[in-house]
């Protein structure tokens, strides 16, 4: 498991910040964390699904 300190729910959704403000919810997009999480997922999938 990988954690990303400071990242909140919906950090991969570019629309999350606006929605969070509109609905007064702790939602926020985080491009840097999204990129890091995507890289880790890609690495994991490459390892799991080796040809």
Secondary structure, DSSP 8 states (H G I E B T S, - for coil): ----TT--TTTT-TTHHHHHHHHT-S----HHHHHHHHHHHHHHHHHHT--
